């Protein structure tokens, strides 16, 4: 009965009507991008400095630390927008983002370029070639915990990749191929192999890689030589871990993660396997830059983040119905509980069948 219901929903989904309703919302406003990013990256670095110069574990240090975390998190998530912007546009914005956010946090934009764009392709989404999808809801719930805990060491792995593997891989050509395929993409699928041509916008990715290596080397050398305090590295790591933890939780509620075979999904099926969490102001803290409307984003992947909320409300008001609203979750906790329950049930069912 459930499968029949899903098929009915897919068949009756008003895709053409939905596209017509949001046709006027597809153009990004550069002013919003610049103001949003510059405000939050400036706030993040100001809070970073404040955290360094306040008393250890004082209320002001704790407050400034969390301001830095959420400000940097929002600034970092603009890497998602860079993937979807029309090829060849926002070149200066891409450069500035990399200089003040991507490179300092070891996530230059090429690490997401192409990789995430493929995630939206019907022939890739949810298959073994999709670096951003694992069928969490069909596996043991321990996998959810393991994925989140990976955030504790992810900043260290990024430092190793850019500070050590970058120069070494250029000296050892076979290692270079492995680094590109296995250690140059922001993904959640450990089996993902990056293709040789998996670059869409960042044609000068080698310059980004070199700049990230030089930045990491300069910071580490400055600490060793006593020019910078070791607290700078400790704070950077603590902020990076918090950012990756937040993003891992957000990622777990971005999709239903029920698809576990290589059958290609239609655009409507992608939408129904994705999640909207309209929420409130606090939702925007853990799902910033429009990602609270992730299902809507999968319907209209080129829509700028600042119009996704408007598109969601327009579709809900004008079309409504289960097909539009069944992707909704009420909040982060409820969405996490749902995927945990589904994974637990799936695990029990597989054990029983085994």
C-alpha positions in Angstrom: 0.0 0.0 0.0 2.8 2.4 0.9 4.5 1.8 -2.5 1.2 2.3 -4.3 0.8 5.6 -2.4 4.2 6.8 -3.3 3.7 6.0 -7.0 0.4 7.8 -6.9 2.0 10.9 -5.4 4.8 10.9 -8.0 2.3 10.5 -10.9 0.1 13.3 -9.6 2.9 15.7 -8.6 2.3 19.1 -10.2 5.8 19.6 -11.6 5.0 21.8 -14.5 2.7 24.0 -12.4 5.4 24.3 -9.7 8.0 25.4 -12.3 5.6 28.0 -13.6 4.9 29.4 -10.2 8.6 30.1 -9.4 9.9 31.0 -12.8 10.6 34.6 -11.7 12.7 33.5 -8.7 15.7 32.0 -10.6 18.0 35.0 -10.8 20.6 35.5 -8.0 21.0 39.0 -6.5 24.7 39.7 -6.1 24.1 42.4 -3.5 22.5 39.8 -1.2 25.4 37.4 -1.7 28.0 40.0 -0.9 26.3 41.6 2.1 25.4 38.2 3.6 28.9 36.7 3.2 30.9 39.7 4.1 28.9 40.4 7.2 29.2 36.9 8.5 32.9 36.3 7.6 33.8 39.6 9.2 31.7 38.7 12.3 33.4 35.3 12.4 36.9 36.6 12.4 36.1 39.4 14.9 34.6 36.8 17.2 37.7 34.6 16.7 40.0 37.4 17.8 37.7 38.2 20.7 37.7 34.6 21.8 41.5 34.6 21.9 41.8 37.7 24.0 39.2 37.0 26.7 39.6 35.1 29.9 39.6 31.3 29.6 36.0 29.8 29.9 34.6 33.2 30.8 31.0 33.9 29.7 32.4 36.3 27.1 34.8 33.8 25.7 32.0 31.1 25.4 29.7 33.6 23.8 32.2 34.8 21.3 33.2 31.2 20.5 29.7 30.3 19.5 29.2 33.5 17.6 32.4 32.6 15.6 31.1 29.0 15.1 27.7 30.1 13.6 29.1 33.0 11.7 31.8 30.8 10.1 29.4 28.0 9.5 27.1 30.3 7.5 30.0 31.8 5.6 31.3 28.3 4.8 28.0 27.0 3.5 28.3 29.5 0.6 30.4 26.8 -1.0 27.1 25.2 -1.9 26.0 28.3 -3.7 29.2 28.5 -5.6 28.5 25.1 -7.1 25.1 26.1 -8.5 25.9 29.6 -9.8 26.0 29.8 -13.5 29.3 28.8 -14.9 31.7 31.8 -15.3 29.7 34.1 -13.0 30.5 35.5 -9.6 34.2 35.2 -10.2 35.3 37.9 -7.8 32.9 36.5 -5.1 34.4 33.0 -5.6 37.9 34.5 -5.2 37.0 36.4 -2.0 35.2 33.4 -0.5 38.2 31.3 -1.0 40.7 33.8 0.4 38.7 34.6 3.6 36.9 31.3 4.2 37.6 28.3 2.0 41.4 28.4 2.2 41.7 29.2 6.0 39.4 26.3 6.8 41.0 23.9 4.3 37.9 23.7 2.1 38.7 25.5 -1.1 35.8 25.6 -3.5 37.2 23.0 -5.9 36.6 20.3 -3.2 32.9 20.7 -3.8 32.8 21.9 -7.4 31.5 19.2 -9.8 31.1 16.7 -7.0 27.9 18.3 -5.7 26.6 19.2 -9.1 26.7 15.5 -10.0 24.6 14.7 -6.9 21.6 16.4 -8.6 21.8 14.4 -11.8 19.0 11.8 -12.1 21.6 9.3 -13.4 23.8 9.8 -10.3 21.6 10.7 -7.4 21.4 7.9 -4.8 23.7 5.6 -6.8 27.2 4.3 -6.0 28.5 7.3 -8.0 26.9 9.8 -5.7 29.4 11.1 -3.2 26.7 12.8 -1.2 24.3 9.9 -0.5 24.3 6.8 1.7 21.1 4.9 2.5 21.4 5.6 6.2 17.7 4.8 6.8 18.2 1.2 5.5 21.3 0.5 7.6 22.2 0.0 11.2 21.7 3.3 13.2 25.3 3.0 14.4 26.2 4.4 11.0 24.6 7.7 11.9 26.7 8.0 15.0 29.9 7.1 13.2 29.2 9.7 10.5 28.7 12.4 13.1 31.8 11.4 15.1 33.9 11.6 12.0 33.6 15.4 12.4 36.0 15.2 15.4 38.9 14.3 13.3 37.9 15.8 9.9 39.8 19.1 10.4 43.0 17.1 11.1 42.4 15.0 8.0 42.1 18.2 5.9 45.3 19.6 7.3 47.1 16.3 6.5 45.6 16.4 3.0 46.8 20.0 2.2 49.9 20.4 4.3 51.4 17.0 3.7 49.8 15.2 0.8 49.9 18.2 -1.5 53.7 18.5 -1.8 54.4 14.8 -1.4 51.9 13.8 -4.1 53.6 16.1 -6.7 56.8 14.2 -6.0 55.2 10.8 -6.3 52.9 10.8 -9.4 51.0 7.6 -8.5 50.1 9.1 -5.2 48.8 12.2 -7.0 46.1 10.2 -8.7 45.0 8.7 -5.4 44.9 12.1 -3.7 42.7 13.5 -6.5 40.3 10.5 -6.5 40.1 9.8 -2.8 41.1 13.0 -0.9 39.9 16.0 -2.9 36.2 15.9 -2.4 33.8 17.0 0.4 31.6 13.9 0.4 29.9 11.5 2.8 30.4 8.3 0.7 33.8 6.8 1.7 33.7 4.7 -1.5 33.4 7.8 -3.8 36.1 8.1 -6.5 36.4 11.5 -8.0 36.5 11.6 -11.7 39.4 13.2 -13.6 37.1 15.8 -15.1 35.0 16.5 -12.0 35.5 20.3 -12.2 32.8 22.6 -13.4 33.8 26.2 -12.3 37.1 26.0 -10.6 39.5 25.6 -13.6 42.3 27.0 -11.5 41.9 24.5 -8.7 45.7 23.9 -8.6 46.1 27.5 -7.5 43.6 27.0 -4.8 45.4 23.8 -3.7 48.7 25.6 -3.6 47.3 28.6 -1.7 45.8 26.3 0.9 49.1 24.5 1.3 51.0 27.8 1.7 48.5 29.1 4.2 48.7 26.0 6.3 52.5 25.9 6.2 52.7 29.6 7.1 50.4 29.2 10.1 52.2 26.1 11.4 55.6 27.7 10.9 54.5 30.9 12.7 53.4 28.8 15.7 56.7 26.9 15.7 58.7 30.1 15.5 56.7 31.7 18.2 55.1 34.3 16.0 51.6 32.9 16.7 50.3 31.4 19.9 49.4 27.7 19.9 46.0 28.8 21.1 45.3 30.0 17.6 45.6 26.5 16.2 43.6 25.1 19.2 40.8 27.6 18.6 40.8 27.0 14.9 40.4 23.3 15.5 37.7 23.8 18.1 35.7 26.0 15.7 36.2 23.7 12.7 35.0 20.7 14.7 31.9 22.5 15.8 31.2 23.6 12.2 31.6 20.1 10.9 29.4 18.7 13.7 26.6 21.1 12.8 26.9 20.3 9.2 26.9 16.5 9.8 23.6 16.8 11.7 22.2 19.0 8.9 23.3 16.5 6.3 21.6 13.7 8.1 18.2 15.4 7.8 18.8 16.7 4.2 17.4 13.5 2.7 15.3 10.6 3.8 18.2 8.3 2.6 15.9 5.4 1.8 17.2 4.7 -1.7 19.6 1.7 -1.7 20.0 0.5 -5.3 21.3 2.0 -8.6 17.8 2.6 -10.1 17.8 6.1 -11.4 15.3 8.4 -9.6 13.2 11.0 -11.4 13.3 14.6 -10.3 10.1 14.2 -8.4 11.5 11.1 -6.7 14.6 13.1 -5.7 12.3 15.7 -4.2 10.3 13.2 -2.3 13.5 11.7 -0.9 14.6 15.1 0.3 13.6 17.2 3.3 12.3 20.7 4.0 12.5 22.0 7.6 10.8 25.5 7.3 11.2 26.1 11.0 12.1 29.5 12.4 15.0 31.7 13.1 16.9 29.0 14.9 16.5 26.6 12.0 18.5 29.1 10.0 21.4 28.6 12.4 21.9 24.9 11.8 20.6 24.9 8.2 21.9 28.3 6.8 21.9 29.8 3.4 18.6 28.3 2.3 19.4 24.7 3.2 16.3 24.4 5.5 14.5 24.2 2.1 16.6 21.3 0.8 13.7 19.5 -0.9 12.7 22.6 -2.7 16.3 23.1 -3.7 16.3 19.6 -5.3 13.3 20.7 -7.4 15.0 23.9 -8.5 18.8 23.4 -8.1 19.7 26.7 -9.8 17.4 28.8 -7.7 19.4 31.2 -5.5 19.3 30.5 -1.8 17.6 33.8 -0.9 14.5 32.8 -3.0 14.0 29.3 -1.7 11.9 30.3 1.2 9.6 32.4 -1.0 9.4 29.5 -3.5 8.5 27.0 -0.7 5.7 29.3 0.6 4.4 30.0 -2.8 4.2 26.3 -3.7 2.6 25.4 -0.3 0.0 28.1 -0.7 -0.9 27.6 -4.4 -0.5 23.9 -4.7 -0.5 22.4 -1.2 -1.4 18.8 -0.9 0.6 15.8 0.3 2.9 15.9 -2.8 4.3 19.3 -1.8 4.2 19.0 2.0 5.1 15.4 2.7 8.8 16.3 2.5 8.4 18.5 5.6 9.9 17.9 9.1 9.1 20.0 12.1 12.7 20.4 13.3 16.2 19.0 13.6 15.4 16.7 16.5 12.3 15.3 15.0 14.0 14.7 11.7 16.9 12.9 13.4 14.5 10.8 15.4 12.7 9.7 12.3 15.8 8.6 10.4 17.0 6.8 13.5 13.7 4.9 13.9 13.7 3.9 10.2 17.3 2.7 10.5 16.5 0.8 13.6 13.5 -0.9 12.0 15.5 -1.7 8.9 18.3 -3.2 11.0 15.8 -5.4 12.9 14.1 -6.5 9.7 17.4 -7.5 8.1 18.5 -9.4 11.2 15.2 -11.2 11.3 15.4 -12.2 7.7 19.1 -13.2 8.1 
